[in-house]
């Protein structure tokens, strides 16, 4: 009697789109059957609250097309379900939005003009544990946003104290100064002092650049590992 290997468990993919037509278009991506040995995808269209409230959904496609609250959506995802991995579709020219998406857990970022085949491939790559990001997008993000003094290149691995590392980690998670103070049990002025110290050590002159300086090397290292999966 031959044993039959178990089929991969279906993966539920949440779909968040403001416009019903866009949601329907994204839903059509899943019409294609799964490849042999690949887990089938089950699309779940719903509101942000519905998708984040379902523990069985670990991946969400977020279409930021014509959304007036793009950053709020990303911040809500990050604060409510930091374990969720996002496939974000949005404008490629908005570097701040791209950075916020990455901080919120985006493992793929595609332009608004991305076709169904590209989006489907990005989902496959993300669910396999890799990332999807066009090289040009990553390059522009780092070149434009990481426009910091040469001091950061002189100290590529600044020595940080344990507390500075805690503060930096929370900054990268998009927490405000007040939230960092509350979580660490210290005063806001103390948090500001740590942030100023981090900026001096990294050469960054604002929180966005501070986050990018910490993220860029990790992103590029991971991107190199999954470079064959990225679009050009």
N, C-alpha and C positions, 0 to 999 in steps of 0.2 A: 504494500500500500504506500503510495507516494504521499509525502507531506506537502501541503500547499503553503507557500510563504505568505505571511500576512501582508495585505495591501497597506501602503502608507496611510496614516490617519489624515483625513481631510483637514486643510488649514482654512479657517474662517478669516476672510479679509474684509475689514470694515471699509465702507466707502462713504466719505463725507464730501458732499458737493452742495453748494448753495442753490444752483439752478437745476431743476428736475431733468432738463435735457442733457446737461453735463453728467448727471448721475446715471442716466440711462446709457449714455455713451460709454462711461467707465464700466458699467455693468456688462456691456457687450464684450469686454476684453476677456471675460471668463467663459465665453462660448467655446473656445478652443479646448479640446480634451488634453488632459495631462500627458506628458511624455512617459514612456515605460519606466517604472520605478520611482516616478515623481509623485508627490502627494497632490491630490486634486485640490483646487482652490474653490472655496464656497463664498461668493460675494454676499455681504450683508450691508444693505443701504439703511442708514438711519441718521438721527441727529447726533450731535457730539455727545450729549448726555447719555443717549442710548448705547452708543458704541463703547464709550469709556466705562459704562456700567456693566458691561458684559465681560466677565473674567475669561471667557473662552476666546476672545478676540485679542490677539497679540500684535497684529499688523493692521494699520489703517492707511488707506490712500486718502490724502487730504488735497482737494482741489481748491486752490486759493483764487481761482478765476473770479473776478468781480466781487470778491469778498471784502467788505469794508473793515472787518476786524481780524485781519490775517494774524497779526502778532498776538492778539488776545487768544485766538484759537490755539496757537502753538504753545503759549504760556499755560493755558488751561490743561492741555494734554500733558505737559511736562509736570505740572504740580499735582495733577490728579492720578495719572497713570505713567510714571516715569519708565515703566517696563515696556510700554508700547513702542514698537518700531514703526516709524513713519515713512511713507513714500509720498513725498511732497511734490505737487505740480504748481509752479508759480513763476513769476518773472525772474529771468536770469540776471537782470541788470540791477536788482535791489540787493546789494551786498549785505546790508543789515538784516534783511529778511532771511537770506540764505544762512547767515550765522545763527540767527534765532532758531531756524529750523533744525540746524545741526545740534544746537544746545538742547532743543526739545526732544531730541531722539531720532531725527531724520537719518535714515540709512540710505536714502536715495533722494536726489533732487533733480527734477526734470523741468524743462522749459514748457511754457503753455502750448507750444506748437508740437509737442511730442505726440507721435501717433500711437495707436493701440498696440502695435507690435513692440514698440520701444518700452511702453509702460508695462506691458506683460513681462518682457524680459527683465526689467528692473525689479519687478515683484519677485520673480524667480530667483534673482541674484540675492535679494535681501533675505528671503526666507531660507536661503541656503547658508546664511551667516556672513555674507560679504556686503560690500557697499557698491553703490552705483552713483557715479558722478562724472560728468564730462571733464576731461583734463583741462579744457579751456576755462570752465567754470571755477574749478579749484584754483587754477593759476591766477585768474583775475581776482578772486576773493582774497588771496594772500597778497598779491601785488598791490591792490588798491587799499585794502583795510589794514594790512600789516605794514603800513608806511611809517615805521618807527625809526628813531635815531639809530646810528651805527652801533651804539653801545650794546644793543641787544645781540648783535652778531659777535661782539667781543666777549660776551658772557652767554653762550648758547645754553648753558645749563646752570642758571643761577642757583646758589645754595639757599634754600628756604627752610625756615624753622617749622616745626610741626604745626604751630598755630597759623602761620602764614599759608601752609598747605591747606588747612581746613578752610580758611577764608577764601582762598583761590578756588577751591572745589565748589563752594557755594556760589561764588560769582559766576562760575562756568555753568551753573544750574539756573542762572538768571534770577537769583534771589536778590532782593533789595537790601540796602544797608540795614534797615530796621529788622528785616527777617533774619539776616545773618546775626545781628546782635541778640535777638531773641533766642535763636537756636543755640548759640554758643554761650549764652548767659553772660554777655558783656555789654558795655555801653556802646551806643552808636558812634561816639567820638573815638572810641578805641578801635572800632571796625574801620573807621575812616583812616586812622593812623596806620593800620595794617595795609589797607589798600594803597596808601601813599608810598609805603615801604616797598610793596610789590611792584608798583609802577617804576620806582627808582631802580630796582634790581633788574627789571625786564626791559626798561627803556620805553615802555608804553606811556602814553599821556592821557588815556581815558579807559573806561572799563571795557569797551568793545575791543579795543586793541589788546588789552590785557588778556581777554578771553581768547582772542585769536592767536596770540603769541603762545598760549598754553595748548591750544587745540591744533595748531597747524602741523607740528611735527608728528603728533599722533595720527592725524588725518592722512598726512602724506605717507607715513609708514604703512598704514592700513591700506591706503590706495595702491601702493606698490604691490602689496600682497595680492590684491584682487584686480590689478590693472588689466588683465586680459578680459575682465567682465565689463569694463567701462566702455561707454561710447566716446567717440572722438568729437 
